[in-house]
């Protein structure tokens, strides 16, 4: 599980949350050796033992941090509720559109890539090189 390195997701906070479940202590080293444990290992063990509640906690902490940052840097805007609803529904894109876009892109790029691949396999004739390098 990926957990960004935010202040509110420090090792201390992760341990604090993890130790709410007594089962976690069976898998963690003693407190005196805790400083030797890599952060990602701690996250993986905690997620393995706690599962969905830990993942939900991490997601809540990320959302809280992003909301605080948006307020602090004045990144929020006020919007009419009807316009906001229309905006949120228009941002949602059908998965079929994504498949169509990928297929269309592949259809357009494939001939170009094939041509460039064949060009590398078969270099231009020597007469072309002589003609282009002649400064007349």
ABEGO torsion letter per residue (X at the ends): XBBBBBAAABAAAAAAAAAABAAAAAABBBAAAAAABBAAAAAAAAAAAAEAAAAAAAAAAAAAAAAAAAAAAGABBBBBAAAAAAAAAAABBBAAAAAAAAAAAAAAAAAAAAAAAAAAABBBBAAAAAAAABBX
